[in-house]
């Protein structure tokens, strides 16, 4: 892919007081491409939940073209066929203003599996250089994210 159709990727995740922070970060690292793990720096924010419980919030924006391509290839190769079909069939629910939003199960990612999961997920936002859902669908098919 000479010219990447993706402008950047945002990755965000919350680590709640009941979770092992090192396991949450390990799960996120599975989403990243191995060759670029050391180059990707996460900002860490300490927050407080509704009842004052500590929450750690991690976020990063990836713009390196090689890292973008490697992360997309990792996503495409690890998402199962059923989730890919779900993304394709409901693409309007996963896209907004030039972005594709993928929410992955933290526990499954820790085990090396990528599964769509809406509750307390690893948030992955792929920001495309094109805005139209039809264009994003076509690009996602070319990248192997959807069939």
C-alpha positions as a Markdown table, in Angstrom:
| # | Residue | x | y | z |
|---|---|---|---|---|
| 1 | Unk | 0.0 | 0.0 | 0.0 |
| 2 | Unk | 2.0 | 3.0 | -1.3 |
| 3 | Unk | -0.5 | 5.7 | -0.1 |
| 4 | Unk | -2.4 | 4.8 | 3.0 |
| 5 | Unk | -6.1 | 5.7 | 3.0 |
| 6 | Unk | -6.0 | 6.2 | 6.8 |
| 7 | Unk | -5.0 | 9.5 | 8.3 |
| 8 | Unk | -4.5 | 8.1 | 11.8 |
| 9 | Unk | -5.6 | 5.6 | 14.4 |
| 10 | Unk | -6.7 | 6.5 | 17.9 |
| 11 | Unk | -6.6 | 3.8 | 20.6 |
| 12 | Unk | -8.3 | 4.4 | 24.0 |
| 13 | Unk | -8.9 | 2.2 | 27.0 |
| 14 | Unk | -10.0 | 2.5 | 30.6 |
| 15 | Unk | -8.5 | 0.4 | 33.3 |
| 16 | Unk | -10.9 | 0.2 | 36.3 |
| 17 | Unk | -9.9 | -0.3 | 39.9 |
| 18 | Unk | -11.0 | -3.9 | 39.8 |
| 19 | Unk | -8.7 | -4.6 | 36.8 |
| 20 | Unk | -5.0 | -5.3 | 36.7 |
| 21 | Unk | -3.6 | -2.3 | 34.8 |
| 22 | Unk | -0.7 | -4.3 | 33.4 |
| 23 | Unk | -3.1 | -6.9 | 31.9 |
| 24 | Unk | -5.2 | -4.1 | 30.3 |
| 25 | Unk | -2.1 | -2.6 | 28.7 |
| 26 | Unk | -1.0 | -6.1 | 27.6 |
| 27 | Unk | -4.3 | -6.6 | 25.9 |
| 28 | Unk | -3.9 | -3.3 | 24.1 |
| 29 | Unk | -0.4 | -4.2 | 23.0 |
| 30 | Unk | -1.9 | -7.3 | 21.2 |
| 31 | Unk | -3.9 | -4.9 | 19.0 |
| 32 | Unk | -0.8 | -3.0 | 18.0 |
| 33 | Unk | 1.7 | -4.3 | 15.5 |
| 34 | Unk | 4.6 | -6.0 | 17.2 |
| 35 | Unk | 7.2 | -4.1 | 15.2 |
| 36 | Unk | 5.9 | -0.7 | 16.4 |
| 37 | Unk | 5.0 | -1.4 | 20.1 |
| 38 | Unk | 8.0 | 0.5 | 21.4 |
| 39 | Unk | 7.3 | 3.5 | 19.2 |
| 40 | Unk | 3.7 | 4.0 | 20.3 |
| 41 | Unk | 3.4 | 6.1 | 23.4 |
| 42 | Unk | 0.2 | 6.2 | 25.5 |
| 43 | Unk | -0.8 | 9.2 | 27.5 |
| 44 | Unk | -2.0 | 8.1 | 31.0 |
| 45 | Unk | -4.7 | 10.0 | 32.9 |
| 46 | Unk | -5.8 | 9.2 | 36.4 |
| 47 | Unk | -9.6 | 9.7 | 36.8 |
| 48 | Unk | -12.2 | 9.0 | 39.4 |
| 49 | Unk | -15.4 | 7.1 | 38.8 |
| 50 | Unk | -18.9 | 8.0 | 40.0 |
| 51 | Unk | -18.2 | 6.7 | 43.5 |
| 52 | Unk | -14.7 | 8.0 | 43.7 |
| 53 | Unk | -13.1 | 4.8 | 42.5 |
| 54 | Unk | -9.8 | 5.2 | 40.6 |
| 55 | Unk | -9.8 | 4.8 | 36.8 |
| 56 | Unk | -6.8 | 5.0 | 34.6 |
| 57 | Unk | -7.4 | 6.2 | 31.0 |
| 58 | Unk | -4.9 | 5.4 | 28.3 |
| 59 | Unk | -4.9 | 7.0 | 24.9 |
| 60 | Unk | -2.7 | 7.4 | 21.8 |
| 61 | Unk | -2.9 | 8.6 | 18.2 |
| 62 | Unk | -0.8 | 6.8 | 15.7 |
| 63 | Unk | 0.2 | 8.6 | 12.4 |
| 64 | Unk | 3.2 | 6.7 | 11.3 |
| 65 | Unk | 2.2 | 5.2 | 7.9 |
| 66 | Unk | 4.1 | 1.9 | 8.4 |
| 67 | Unk | 2.6 | 1.5 | 11.8 |
| 68 | Unk | -0.9 | 2.3 | 10.5 |
| 69 | Unk | -0.6 | -0.4 | 7.8 |
| 70 | Unk | 0.7 | -3.0 | 10.3 |
| 71 | Unk | -2.0 | -2.3 | 12.8 |
| 72 | Unk | -4.7 | -2.6 | 10.2 |
| 73 | Unk | -3.2 | -5.8 | 8.9 |
| 74 | Unk | -3.2 | -7.1 | 12.5 |
| 75 | Unk | -6.8 | -6.2 | 13.0 |
| 76 | Unk | -7.9 | -7.7 | 9.6 |
| 77 | Unk | -6.1 | -11.0 | 10.3 |
| 78 | Unk | -7.4 | -11.4 | 13.9 |
| 79 | Unk | -11.0 | -10.3 | 13.6 |
| 80 | Unk | -13.2 | -13.4 | 13.1 |
| 81 | Unk | -15.4 | -13.8 | 10.0 |
| 82 | Unk | -18.7 | -13.3 | 12.0 |
| 83 | Unk | -17.4 | -9.9 | 13.4 |
| 84 | Unk | -16.3 | -8.8 | 9.9 |
| 85 | Unk | -19.7 | -9.7 | 8.5 |
| 86 | Unk | -21.3 | -7.7 | 11.4 |
| 87 | Unk | -19.2 | -4.7 | 10.6 |
| 88 | Unk | -20.1 | -4.9 | 6.9 |
| 89 | Unk | -23.8 | -5.4 | 7.5 |
| 90 | Unk | -24.0 | -2.6 | 10.0 |
| 91 | Unk | -21.3 | -0.3 | 8.6 |
| 92 | Unk | -23.5 | 2.8 | 9.3 |
| 93 | Unk | -23.5 | 2.0 | 13.0 |
| 94 | Unk | -19.7 | 1.8 | 13.1 |
| 95 | Unk | -18.9 | 4.9 | 11.0 |
| 96 | Unk | -19.3 | 8.6 | 11.5 |
| 97 | Unk | -17.7 | 11.6 | 9.7 |
| 98 | Unk | -14.9 | 9.7 | 8.1 |
| 99 | Unk | -14.1 | 7.4 | 11.0 |
| 100 | Unk | -14.6 | 3.7 | 11.6 |
| 101 | Unk | -15.2 | 2.8 | 15.3 |
| 102 | Unk | -14.2 | -0.7 | 16.5 |
| 103 | Unk | -14.7 | -1.7 | 20.1 |
| 104 | Unk | -12.8 | -4.8 | 21.1 |
| 105 | Unk | -13.2 | -7.1 | 24.1 |
| 106 | Unk | -10.3 | -6.5 | 26.5 |
| 107 | Unk | -10.3 | -10.0 | 28.0 |
| 108 | Unk | -10.4 | -11.6 | 24.5 |
| 109 | Unk | -7.6 | -9.3 | 23.3 |
| 110 | Unk | -5.5 | -10.3 | 26.3 |
| 111 | Unk | -5.9 | -13.9 | 25.1 |
| 112 | Unk | -4.9 | -12.9 | 21.5 |
| 113 | Unk | -8.4 | -12.9 | 20.1 |
| 114 | Unk | -10.1 | -9.8 | 18.6 |
| 115 | Unk | -13.9 | -9.8 | 19.2 |
| 116 | Unk | -16.3 | -6.9 | 18.9 |
| 117 | Unk | -17.7 | -6.0 | 22.3 |
| 118 | Unk | -19.5 | -2.8 | 23.2 |
| 119 | Unk | -19.1 | -2.9 | 27.0 |
| 120 | Unk | -15.9 | -1.5 | 28.5 |
| 121 | Unk | -13.9 | -2.2 | 25.4 |
| 122 | Unk | -10.6 | -1.2 | 23.8 |
| 123 | Unk | -11.7 | 1.7 | 21.6 |
| 124 | Unk | -10.1 | 1.7 | 18.1 |
| 125 | Unk | -10.9 | 4.6 | 15.8 |
| 126 | Unk | -9.6 | 4.5 | 12.2 |
| 127 | Unk | -9.8 | 8.0 | 10.7 |
| 128 | Unk | -9.9 | 7.8 | 6.9 |
| 129 | Unk | -8.9 | 10.4 | 4.5 |
| 130 | Unk | -12.3 | 10.0 | 2.8 |
| 131 | Unk | -15.6 | 10.9 | 4.4 |
| 132 | Unk | -18.3 | 8.9 | 2.7 |
| 133 | Unk | -19.5 | 5.6 | 4.1 |
| 134 | Unk | -19.4 | 4.1 | 0.7 |
| 135 | Unk | -15.7 | 5.0 | 0.3 |
| 136 | Unk | -14.9 | 3.7 | 3.8 |
| 137 | Unk | -16.7 | 0.4 | 3.0 |
| 138 | Unk | -14.7 | 0.0 | -0.1 |
| 139 | Unk | -11.4 | 0.8 | 1.6 |
| 140 | Unk | -12.2 | -1.6 | 4.5 |
| 141 | Unk | -12.9 | -4.4 | 2.0 |
| 142 | Unk | -9.6 | -3.7 | 0.2 |
| 143 | Unk | -7.8 | -3.8 | 3.6 |
| 144 | Unk | -9.5 | -7.0 | 4.7 |
| 145 | Unk | -11.3 | -5.5 | 7.7 |
| 146 | Unk | -14.7 | -6.5 | 6.1 |
| 147 | Unk | -15.5 | -9.1 | 3.5 |
